[in-house]
Amino acid sequence: MNRRTRRRSLEILLVANALISGAALWSLVAGSPLEREASAQTVIDPSSISRQVGRPGMAAQTDDPTTGGIPNAGLQRLTMINELRAIRADLNRLEAFVASGKVQVSVANFDDIK
């Protein structure tokens, strides 16, 4: 290696060292902005989900969003499915009632509507 190549290599190493030292100092001063907090979802017992969601027409108990808990997407989906089933059952009862012909409609104030 000639003198010029050695000097260039040394300059590159010094710049890299300065950048790494600057990043380390920045992370100390700025409060570690490069580090992120890790979080994980807790393991849910499947039998507890079926007990909470298995009641038609009743919403499952979920974490209060202000407590900072992680939402359970599976529990939310099961709750929505059960709510939809309850709505479908109510709609079927309403449809059967209308189809039975027992519905009578009378307009008492027809002149006021015009």
TORPA-4810 file (N, C-alpha, C, O; in nm, 3 decimals):
<nodes>
NODE_1_0.084_-0.117_0.000_0.000_0.000_0.000_0.088_0.124_0.000_0.189_0.133_0.070_M
NODE_2_0.048_0.215_-0.077_0.125_0.338_-0.075_0.072_0.432_0.031_-0.030_0.406_0.095_N
NODE_3_0.142_0.539_0.046_0.110_0.634_0.152_-0.027_0.697_0.132_-0.099_0.722_0.229_R
NODE_4_-0.064_0.723_0.011_-0.192_0.788_-0.021_-0.311_0.697_0.015_-0.410_0.743_0.071_R
NODE_5_-0.300_0.570_-0.017_-0.407_0.473_0.012_-0.423_0.455_0.162_-0.535_0.446_0.213_T
NODE_6_-0.308_0.450_0.234_-0.315_0.437_0.380_-0.383_0.558_0.443_-0.465_0.544_0.534_R
NODE_7_-0.349_0.673_0.395_-0.409_0.794_0.450_-0.560_0.796_0.424_-0.638_0.832_0.512_R
NODE_8_-0.601_0.755_0.302_-0.745_0.751_0.268_-0.818_0.649_0.357_-0.928_0.679_0.405_R
NODE_9_-0.761_0.533_0.380_-0.821_0.432_0.467_-0.835_0.484_0.609_-0.937_0.462_0.675_S
NODE_10_-0.732_0.553_0.656_-0.736_0.609_0.791_-0.846_0.715_0.803_-0.916_0.720_0.904_L
NODE_11_-0.860_0.798_0.701_-0.966_0.898_0.702_-1.104_0.834_0.707_-1.192_0.880_0.780_E
NODE_12_-1.125_0.728_0.630_-1.254_0.658_0.629_-1.283_0.598_0.766_-1.395_0.608_0.816_I
NODE_13_-1.181_0.537_0.829_-1.200_0.478_0.962_-1.231_0.586_1.066_-1.314_0.565_1.154_L
NODE_14_-1.165_0.699_1.057_-1.190_0.806_1.153_-1.331_0.864_1.137_-1.397_0.895_1.236_L
NODE_15_-1.378_0.879_1.013_-1.514_0.928_0.990_-1.616_0.829_1.044_-1.713_0.868_1.109_V
NODE_16_-1.596_0.698_1.018_-1.687_0.596_1.069_-1.689_0.597_1.221_-1.795_0.586_1.283_A
NODE_17_-1.571_0.610_1.282_-1.563_0.614_1.428_-1.635_0.737_1.482_-1.705_0.727_1.583_N
NODE_18_-1.620_0.852_1.416_-1.688_0.973_1.461_-1.840_0.958_1.450_-1.914_1.001_1.539_A
NODE_19_-1.887_0.897_1.341_-2.031_0.876_1.325_-2.087_0.783_1.432_-2.193_0.811_1.489_L
NODE_20_-2.019_0.675_1.460_-2.066_0.580_1.561_-2.065_0.645_1.700_-2.158_0.628_1.778_I
NODE_21_-1.958_0.719_1.730_-1.951_0.787_1.860_-2.060_0.893_1.872_-2.121_0.908_1.978_S
NODE_22_-2.086_0.964_1.763_-2.192_1.065_1.764_-2.329_1.002_1.785_-2.412_1.056_1.858_G
NODE_23_-2.354_0.888_1.722_-2.482_0.820_1.740_-2.498_0.770_1.882_-2.606_0.778_1.940_A
NODE_24_-2.391_0.718_1.940_-2.397_0.671_2.079_-2.423_0.787_2.175_-2.503_0.775_2.268_A
NODE_25_-2.355_0.899_2.151_-2.376_1.016_2.235_-2.519_1.070_2.219_-2.582_1.109_2.318_L
NODE_26_-2.568_1.072_2.098_-2.705_1.120_2.072_-2.806_1.032_2.145_-2.902_1.083_2.203_W
NODE_27_-2.785_0.900_2.143_-2.881_0.812_2.211_-2.879_0.834_2.362_-2.982_0.818_2.427_S
NODE_28_-2.763_0.869_2.418_-2.757_0.898_2.561_-2.825_1.030_2.595_-2.898_1.040_2.694_L
NODE_29_-2.802_1.131_2.512_-2.857_1.264_2.539_-3.007_1.268_2.512_-3.083_1.326_2.590_V
NODE_30_-3.051_1.207_2.402_-3.191_1.215_2.361_-3.279_1.112_2.430_-3.399_1.109_2.405_A
NODE_31_-3.225_1.031_2.514_-3.307_0.933_2.585_-3.336_0.809_2.504_-3.447_0.756_2.510_G
NODE_32_-3.242_0.761_2.430_-3.252_0.639_2.350_-3.369_0.641_2.252_-3.461_0.560_2.266_S
NODE_33_-3.369_0.729_2.155_-3.479_0.730_2.059_-3.477_0.611_1.966_-3.578_0.579_1.902_P
NODE_34_-3.362_0.543_1.956_-3.355_0.429_1.866_-3.414_0.302_1.928_-3.446_0.207_1.857_L
NODE_35_-3.429_0.302_2.059_-3.487_0.187_2.126_-3.638_0.202_2.130_-3.690_0.311_2.153_E
NODE_36_-3.707_0.094_2.107_-3.854_0.096_2.112_-3.900_-0.003_2.218_-3.836_-0.105_2.244_R
NODE_37_-4.013_0.030_2.278_-4.067_-0.060_2.379_-4.132_-0.179_2.309_-4.199_-0.163_2.207_E
NODE_38_-4.114_-0.294_2.364_-4.175_-0.415_2.310_-4.296_-0.451_2.394_-4.297_-0.432_2.515_A
NODE_39_-4.399_-0.503_2.328_-4.517_-0.548_2.400_-4.567_-0.675_2.334_-4.547_-0.697_2.215_S
NODE_40_-4.631_-0.757_2.412_-4.682_-0.883_2.362_-4.823_-0.905_2.413_-4.861_-0.856_2.519_A
NODE_41_-4.901_-0.979_2.335_-5.037_-1.008_2.375_-5.036_-1.126_2.473_-4.959_-1.221_2.457_Q
NODE_42_-5.121_-1.117_2.572_-5.127_-1.225_2.669_-5.197_-1.345_2.608_-5.279_-1.332_2.517_T
NODE_43_-5.163_-1.461_2.659_-5.224_-1.584_2.609_-5.364_-1.595_2.668_-5.382_-1.581_2.789_V
NODE_44_-5.463_-1.621_2.583_-5.603_-1.632_2.624_-5.643_-1.779_2.624_-5.617_-1.851_2.528_I
NODE_45_-5.706_-1.821_2.731_-5.758_-1.956_2.739_-5.882_-1.965_2.650_-5.977_-1.890_2.671_D
NODE_46_-5.885_-2.056_2.548_-6.001_-2.065_2.458_-6.132_-2.093_2.530_-6.238_-2.051_2.484_P
NODE_47_-6.128_-2.164_2.641_-6.252_-2.193_2.712_-6.310_-2.066_2.774_-6.432_-2.055_2.786_S
NODE_48_-6.225_-1.971_2.812_-6.278_-1.846_2.869_-6.342_-1.761_2.761_-6.437_-1.688_2.789_S
NODE_49_-6.293_-1.770_2.637_-6.355_-1.696_2.528_-6.495_-1.749_2.501_-6.589_-1.672_2.485_I
NODE_50_-6.508_-1.880_2.497_-6.641_-1.936_2.469_-6.739_-1.906_2.582_-6.858_-1.891_2.557_S
NODE_51_-6.689_-1.897_2.707_-6.779_-1.862_2.817_-6.824_-1.718_2.806_-6.940_-1.687_2.834_R
NODE_52_-6.733_-1.628_2.766_-6.769_-1.487_2.759_-6.855_-1.456_2.639_-6.946_-1.374_2.647_Q
NODE_53_-6.827_-1.521_2.525_-6.894_-1.485_2.402_-7.011_-1.577_2.373_-7.095_-1.546_2.288_V
NODE_54_-7.019_-1.689_2.440_-7.119_-1.788_2.408_-7.262_-1.751_2.441_-7.353_-1.828_2.410_G
NODE_55_-7.285_-1.637_2.502_-7.420_-1.595_2.537_-7.475_-1.505_2.427_-7.428_-1.392_2.412_R
NODE_56_-7.575_-1.551_2.350_-7.627_-1.467_2.243_-7.694_-1.343_2.298_-7.762_-1.346_2.401_P
NODE_57_-7.674_-1.233_2.226_-7.737_-1.107_2.265_-7.662_-1.030_2.371_-7.705_-0.921_2.409_G
NODE_58_-7.552_-1.084_2.420_-7.475_-1.014_2.522_-7.334_-0.990_2.471_-7.270_-1.082_2.420_M
NODE_59_-7.288_-0.869_2.484_-7.152_-0.836_2.441_-7.052_-0.893_2.540_-7.079_-0.901_2.660_A
NODE_60_-6.938_-0.932_2.489_-6.834_-0.986_2.576_-6.766_-0.873_2.651_-6.766_-0.758_2.607_A
NODE_61_-6.708_-0.908_2.763_-6.637_-0.808_2.842_-6.500_-0.788_2.779_-6.426_-0.884_2.758_Q
NODE_62_-6.465_-0.664_2.749_-6.336_-0.635_2.692_-6.261_-0.539_2.783_-6.319_-0.480_2.874_T
NODE_63_-6.133_-0.525_2.757_-6.051_-0.433_2.837_-6.095_-0.290_2.811_-6.135_-0.255_2.700_D
NODE_64_-6.086_-0.210_2.913_-6.112_-0.068_2.900_-5.997_-0.007_2.820_-5.881_-0.026_2.856_D
NODE_65_-6.027_0.066_2.709_-5.918_0.118_2.627_-5.829_0.218_2.700_-5.717_0.243_2.656_P
NODE_66_-5.877_0.275_2.808_-5.795_0.373_2.881_-5.690_0.306_2.969_-5.599_0.374_3.017_T
NODE_67_-5.701_0.175_2.991_-5.604_0.107_3.075_-5.478_0.071_3.000_-5.379_0.031_3.062_T
NODE_68_-5.478_0.085_2.868_-5.358_0.055_2.789_-5.342_-0.091_2.756_-5.235_-0.132_2.713_G
NODE_69_-5.446_-0.172_2.774_-5.438_-0.312_2.740_-5.441_-0.333_2.590_-5.484_-0.246_2.515_G
NODE_70_-5.394_-0.448_2.547_-5.393_-0.481_2.405_-5.528_-0.542_2.370_-5.570_-0.637_2.436_I
NODE_71_-5.597_-0.491_2.267_-5.726_-0.547_2.231_-5.711_-0.690_2.178_-5.613_-0.724_2.111_P
NODE_72_-5.808_-0.771_2.210_-5.808_-0.910_2.166_-5.896_-0.918_2.042_-6.019_-0.917_2.053_N
NODE_73_-5.836_-0.926_1.925_-5.910_-0.925_1.799_-6.000_-1.048_1.785_-6.111_-1.038_1.733_A
NODE_74_-5.955_-1.163_1.832_-6.036_-1.284_1.823_-6.163_-1.272_1.906_-6.271_-1.310_1.862_G
NODE_75_-6.149_-1.219_2.026_-6.264_-1.200_2.113_-6.360_-1.097_2.053_-6.482_-1.113_2.062_L
NODE_76_-6.306_-0.991_1.993_-6.390_-0.890_1.929_-6.468_-0.951_1.812_-6.587_-0.921_1.795_Q
NODE_77_-6.402_-1.034_1.732_-6.471_-1.097_1.619_-6.582_-1.192_1.666_-6.691_-1.193_1.610_R
NODE_78_-6.553_-1.271_1.769_-6.655_-1.362_1.821_-6.774_-1.284_1.877_-6.889_-1.326_1.861_L
NODE_79_-6.747_-1.172_1.941_-6.855_-1.087_1.992_-6.940_-1.034_1.879_-7.062_-1.036_1.887_T
NODE_80_-6.876_-0.987_1.773_-6.949_-0.935_1.657_-7.033_-1.044_1.592_-7.147_-1.019_1.553_M
NODE_81_-6.979_-1.163_1.580_-7.054_-1.274_1.521_-7.178_-1.305_1.604_-7.286_-1.324_1.549_I
NODE_82_-7.162_-1.310_1.735_-7.277_-1.338_1.820_-7.380_-1.227_1.816_-7.500_-1.253_1.818_N
NODE_83_-7.334_-1.101_1.810_-7.428_-0.989_1.797_-7.503_-0.997_1.664_-7.623_-0.971_1.660_E
NODE_84_-7.433_-1.031_1.557_-7.499_-1.045_1.426_-7.601_-1.159_1.428_-7.707_-1.148_1.367_L
NODE_85_-7.569_-1.266_1.496_-7.665_-1.377_1.507_-7.790_-1.332_1.583_-7.902_-1.368_1.546_R
NODE_86_-7.772_-1.253_1.688_-7.887_-1.204_1.765_-7.971_-1.109_1.679_-8.094_-1.113_1.685_A
NODE_87_-7.906_-1.024_1.600_-7.980_-0.933_1.511_-8.055_-1.013_1.405_-8.170_-0.981_1.374_I
NODE_88_-7.992_-1.115_1.350_-8.058_-1.199_1.250_-8.180_-1.267_1.309_-8.284_-1.276_1.243_R
NODE_89_-8.170_-1.316_1.433_-8.284_-1.382_1.497_-8.398_-1.283_1.518_-8.514_-1.317_1.495_A
NODE_90_-8.367_-1.160_1.561_-8.470_-1.057_1.577_-8.535_-1.023_1.443_-8.656_-1.006_1.436_D
NODE_91_-8.455_-1.013_1.339_-8.508_-0.982_1.206_-8.598_-1.094_1.155_-8.700_-1.067_1.092_L
NODE_92_-8.560_-1.218_1.180_-8.644_-1.331_1.138_-8.778_-1.328_1.210_-8.881_-1.356_1.149_N
NODE_93_-8.777_-1.295_1.340_-8.904_-1.286_1.414_-8.991_-1.173_1.360_-9.113_-1.188_1.348_R
NODE_94_-8.929_-1.060_1.328_-9.003_-0.946_1.273_-9.060_-0.980_1.135_-9.174_-0.946_1.105_L
NODE_95_-8.981_-1.047_1.053_-9.028_-1.088_0.920_-9.144_-1.186_0.931_-9.240_-1.177_0.854_E
NODE_96_-9.136_-1.280_1.023_-9.245_-1.375_1.042_-9.372_-1.305_1.089_-9.482_-1.342_1.048_A
NODE_97_-9.358_-1.205_1.174_-9.474_-1.130_1.223_-9.540_-1.052_1.110_-9.663_-1.052_1.098_F
NODE_98_-9.460_-0.987_1.026_-9.516_-0.911_0.914_-9.580_-1.006_0.813_-9.686_-0.975_0.757_V
NODE_99_-9.519_-1.120_0.789_-9.573_-1.216_0.693_-9.701_-1.283_0.743_-9.779_-1.333_0.663_A
NODE_100_-9.725_-1.284_0.873_-9.844_-1.348_0.927_-9.971_-1.269_0.895_-10.081_-1.324_0.902_S
NODE_101_-9.957_-1.143_0.860_-10.074_-1.062_0.826_-10.141_-1.000_0.947_-10.249_-0.943_0.932_G
NODE_102_-10.082_-1.009_1.063_-10.143_-0.953_1.183_-10.111_-0.805_1.202_-10.154_-0.744_1.300_K
NODE_103_-10.038_-0.748_1.109_-10.001_-0.607_1.120_-10.111_-0.523_1.058_-10.150_-0.546_0.944_V
NODE_104_-10.161_-0.427_1.132_-10.263_-0.336_1.082_-10.209_-0.195_1.093_-10.156_-0.155_1.197_Q
NODE_105_-10.223_-0.118_0.984_-10.175_0.019_0.982_-10.295_0.109_0.959_-10.372_0.089_0.865_V
NODE_106_-10.311_0.207_1.045_-10.419_0.304_1.027_-10.361_0.444_1.046_-10.283_0.468_1.139_S
NODE_107_-10.399_0.535_0.958_-10.351_0.673_0.965_-10.467_0.757_1.016_-10.569_0.770_0.950_V
NODE_108_-10.450_0.814_1.136_-10.556_0.889_1.198_-10.559_1.035_1.154_-10.666_1.095_1.148_A
NODE_109_-10.445_1.090_1.123_-10.439_1.232_1.088_-10.392_1.248_0.942_-10.295_1.319_0.915_N
NODE_110_-10.461_1.184_0.851_-10.422_1.185_0.711_-10.427_1.327_0.653_-10.342_1.363_0.570_F
NODE_111_-10.523_1.408_0.694_-10.535_1.545_0.643_-10.419_1.632_0.690_-10.376_1.721_0.617_D
NODE_112_-10.367_1.608_0.809_-10.255_1.686_0.859_-10.125_1.654_0.784_-10.035_1.739_0.777_D
NODE_113_-10.114_1.534_0.729_-9.993_1.491_0.661_-9.980_1.561_0.526_-9.869_1.593_0.483_I
NODE_114_-10.093_1.585_0.459_-10.090_1.648_0.327_-10.035_1.781_0.341_-10.022_1.854_0.243_K
</nodes>
